[in-house]
Amino acid sequence: MEGIIDAHHHIWRLDDLDWLKGPTQPRIFGDYNSIKHDYLINDFTTDLKDSGVEKSVYIQVNWPPHGELREAEWVQNVSDENGWPHAFVGYVDFSAEDTNNTLKKFNSFPLMRGIRQQLHWHENPLYRFQTIPDLMNQIAWQRNFAHIQEYGWSFELQVFASQMKDAARFASDFPETTMVLQHCGMPEDTSDAGMNLWRDGMTRLAECPNVHCKFSGLGTFIHRNDPNFIADITGECLKLFSADRCLYGSNYPIEKIWTGYQSIVNAFLNAISGLSKAEQISVMRNNAMRIYKIDT
């Protein structure tokens, strides 16, 4: 399929990333020594050669604290020089007192389309990104989050199944803000009990019309590209959200640890092959174009 939009990828300079610089340490995605080097836009476009991808969305990569504006400036300059990426999702700490000032500065970047502050918390410390599971419920945090509505930007919602009840309430409280659920809700526990909890949470989120489901990062916990797993998870997500509210993203180069780019695209294309042609185009292209306001 031509005209695919990759709605979730990263590029980085190693000197700007604390989490890739130090000694190897446990991560959700395992040993990452193979990607501990600069990964620039030319590396990305080389990796996706002949994949059918024609445009992309850069998702923030957690630069050091207070580096979010430098990240935005760097990504904008990369795009100005190379024509890629075509949209940018930045980082804001909605717990900070200067949130609105940061958002105002972000508004000066033409590529700016959304914000990601990772909210996922897990009882397993290796999967834990926030110190508390319910940051999204905090009054001060929500008060700052409300400013996002002034700019019409989307929010990348990243939570585990145990947080989805709160996340659905949060999404309902901000119905005018488009929210994009990361990595199909990160189904890390594939036991019967774990999947039932995930389905219950996903059902709650699907009932919020402003929540969309991103097909990305499904190798994160299994550390491989598994077409059957991808087909199973995306199939359930499509039943809940419909093709109009699902979109493709690669999470590259994280998944380069265990697979190549073309294998990811093929797995998702095979997973949605039972959809109509129009529905397939919605998932792989049109929904991302609409949500991230990418010009044709």
C-alpha positions in Angstrom: 0.0 0.0 0.0 1.3 3.4 -1.0 0.7 6.6 0.9 1.2 5.2 4.4 1.6 7.7 7.3 3.8 6.6 10.2 2.2 8.3 13.1 4.7 7.2 15.7 8.5 7.3 15.2 11.5 8.8 16.9 14.8 10.3 15.9 17.6 11.3 18.3 21.0 12.6 18.9 22.7 10.5 21.6 24.2 13.6 23.3 20.6 14.8 24.1 19.3 11.6 25.6 20.2 10.6 29.2 18.3 7.3 29.0 20.5 6.0 26.1 23.9 7.3 27.3 24.5 5.3 30.5 25.4 1.7 31.2 22.8 -0.8 30.0 20.0 -1.1 32.4 16.6 -3.0 32.3 14.0 -1.5 30.0 10.5 -2.5 29.0 12.0 -3.3 25.6 15.0 -5.2 26.8 18.7 -4.8 25.9 18.9 -1.6 23.7 22.7 -1.6 23.0 22.0 -2.1 19.3 20.3 1.3 19.1 22.6 3.3 21.4 23.8 5.7 18.7 22.6 8.7 16.8 19.4 7.9 14.8 18.8 10.8 12.5 16.1 11.4 9.9 18.2 10.0 7.1 18.6 6.8 9.0 14.8 6.6 9.4 14.0 7.3 5.7 16.6 4.7 4.7 15.0 2.1 7.0 11.5 2.7 5.6 12.6 2.6 2.0 10.1 0.8 -0.3 7.6 0.5 2.7 5.1 2.8 1.1 5.4 5.3 3.9 5.3 8.9 2.5 5.0 11.0 5.6 5.6 10.7 9.4 4.9 12.1 12.8 7.7 12.5 15.3 6.8 11.7 18.9 8.9 13.2 21.7 11.7 11.1 23.2 12.1 12.4 26.7 15.1 14.8 26.5 16.6 15.8 29.8 14.4 17.9 32.1 13.6 21.3 30.7 14.9 20.3 27.3 11.5 20.0 25.6 11.8 23.4 23.8 15.3 22.5 22.5 13.9 19.2 21.3 11.1 21.0 19.4 13.5 23.5 17.9 15.8 20.7 16.8 12.9 18.7 15.2 11.6 21.8 13.4 15.0 22.5 12.0 15.4 18.9 10.8 12.1 19.1 9.0 12.9 22.5 7.5 16.2 21.1 6.1 14.9 17.6 5.0 11.2 17.8 4.6 10.7 15.1 7.3 9.1 14.7 9.7 5.7 16.3 8.8 4.3 16.7 12.3 5.6 16.9 15.8 4.3 15.8 19.2 6.2 17.4 22.1 6.5 16.9 25.8 5.0 19.1 28.5 5.0 18.3 32.3 1.5 19.4 33.2 2.6 19.3 36.9 4.9 22.2 36.3 3.9 25.8 37.2 5.1 27.2 33.9 3.0 24.8 31.7 1.1 27.5 29.9 4.2 29.4 29.1 5.8 26.3 27.6 2.7 25.7 25.5 2.8 29.3 24.2 6.4 28.8 23.1 5.5 25.5 21.4 2.9 27.3 19.5 5.6 29.1 17.5 6.7 25.9 15.8 4.8 25.2 12.6 5.1 21.4 13.0 3.5 21.3 16.5 0.4 19.1 16.6 0.2 17.5 20.1 1.6 16.7 23.5 2.7 13.4 25.2 3.3 13.2 28.9 3.6 9.5 29.6 1.2 8.6 32.4 1.8 4.8 32.6 2.3 3.3 36.0 2.7 -0.3 36.8 3.3 -2.4 39.9 6.4 -3.8 38.2 9.1 -1.1 38.6 10.6 -1.9 35.2 7.3 -0.8 33.5 6.8 2.3 35.7 7.1 5.7 34.2 5.2 7.8 36.7 5.6 7.7 40.5 1.8 7.5 41.0 -0.9 5.7 38.9 -3.5 8.5 39.0 -1.6 11.6 38.0 -4.3 12.4 35.4 -6.8 12.7 38.4 -4.9 15.5 40.2 -6.7 18.8 40.2 -3.6 20.9 39.6 -2.5 18.6 36.7 -5.9 18.8 35.0 -6.0 22.6 35.4 -2.8 22.9 33.5 -3.8 20.2 31.0 -6.9 22.3 30.1 -4.7 24.8 28.4 -4.1 22.3 25.6 -7.6 23.1 24.4 -6.6 26.6 23.5 -4.3 25.3 20.8 -6.4 22.5 19.3 -3.7 20.0 19.9 -4.1 16.3 20.5 -2.8 14.3 23.5 -1.0 11.0 23.3 -2.6 8.9 26.1 -0.2 6.3 27.4 -1.6 4.1 30.2 -1.8 0.4 31.3 -5.0 -1.5 31.6 -5.1 -0.9 35.4 -5.3 2.8 34.7 -7.9 2.7 31.9 -11.0 3.3 34.2 -9.4 6.6 35.3 -8.2 7.4 31.8 -11.7 7.0 30.4 -13.1 9.4 33.0 -10.2 11.8 32.1 -11.0 11.6 28.4 -14.7 12.2 29.2 -13.8 15.3 31.1 -12.0 16.8 28.1 -14.3 15.8 25.2 -13.0 18.5 22.9 -9.4 17.2 23.1 -8.5 14.4 20.6 -6.7 11.7 22.5 -4.5 9.0 20.9 -4.1 5.8 22.9 -0.5 4.6 22.6 0.4 1.1 21.5 -3.2 -0.3 21.6 -3.3 0.2 25.4 0.0 -1.6 26.0 -1.3 -5.2 26.6 1.6 -6.4 28.7 -0.2 -9.2 30.6 -1.4 -11.8 28.1 -2.8 -14.2 30.7 -6.6 -14.7 30.6 -7.0 -12.4 33.6 -4.7 -9.8 32.1 -6.4 -9.7 28.8 -9.8 -9.5 30.4 -8.7 -6.4 32.4 -7.3 -4.9 29.1 -10.6 -5.6 27.3 -12.6 -4.0 30.0 -10.4 -0.9 30.0 -10.4 -0.7 26.2 -14.2 -0.9 26.1 -14.4 2.0 28.5 -12.0 4.1 26.4 -13.8 3.2 23.2 -16.9 4.6 24.6 -15.2 8.0 24.6 -15.6 9.4 21.0 -12.5 11.6 21.4 -10.2 8.6 22.0 -8.4 7.0 19.1 -6.3 3.8 19.1 -2.8 3.8 17.7 -1.5 0.5 16.2 2.1 0.7 17.4 4.7 -0.8 19.7 3.2 -4.2 19.9 6.6 -5.8 20.1 7.4 -3.8 23.3 6.7 -6.5 25.8 7.2 -9.7 23.8 10.4 -8.4 22.2 9.6 -9.6 18.7 7.5 -8.8 15.7 4.7 -11.4 15.9 2.1 -11.1 13.1 -0.3 -13.3 14.9 -0.2 -11.2 18.0 -0.6 -8.1 16.0 -3.6 -9.5 14.2 -5.2 -10.6 17.4 -4.8 -7.2 19.2 -5.6 -5.0 16.3 -8.6 -7.1 15.5 -10.0 -6.6 18.9 -9.2 -2.8 18.8 -11.0 -2.5 15.4 -14.1 -4.1 16.8 -14.1 -1.6 19.7 -13.0 1.6 18.0 -13.8 1.0 14.3 -11.5 1.7 11.4 -12.4 5.4 11.7 -10.6 5.7 15.0 -7.5 3.5 14.6 -4.2 4.5 13.0 -0.8 3.0 12.3 2.5 4.0 13.9 5.8 2.1 13.9 7.5 3.1 17.2 10.7 2.9 15.2 13.7 2.6 15.8 12.8 1.0 19.2 11.4 -2.0 17.4 14.6 -2.1 15.3 16.0 -4.0 18.3 14.2 -7.1 17.1 12.9 -6.5 13.5 13.1 -4.5 10.3 10.8 -1.8 9.3 9.2 -3.6 6.3 8.3 -6.5 8.6 6.3 -4.2 10.8 4.4 -2.7 7.9 3.7 -6.1 6.5 2.4 -7.4 9.8 -0.1 -4.6 10.1 -1.2 -4.7 6.5 -1.8 -8.4 6.9 -3.7 -7.8 10.1 -6.1 -5.4 8.5 -6.4 -7.2 5.1 -10.0 -8.2 5.9 -11.1 -4.5 6.0 -12.4 -2.8 2.9 -9.9 -0.8 0.8 -11.3 2.5 2.2 -11.0 1.3 5.7 -7.4 0.1 5.2 -6.5 3.6 3.8 -8.2 5.2 6.9 -6.1 3.1 9.3 -2.8 3.4 7.4 -3.1 7.0 6.2 -6.2 9.2 6.4 -6.8 9.1 10.2 -3.3 10.2 10.9 -3.6 12.9 8.3 -6.7 14.2 10.0 -5.6 13.9 13.6 -2.2 15.5 13.1 -3.4 17.9 10.5 -0.9 16.9 7.8 -1.3 18.5 4.4 -1.8 16.3 1.4 
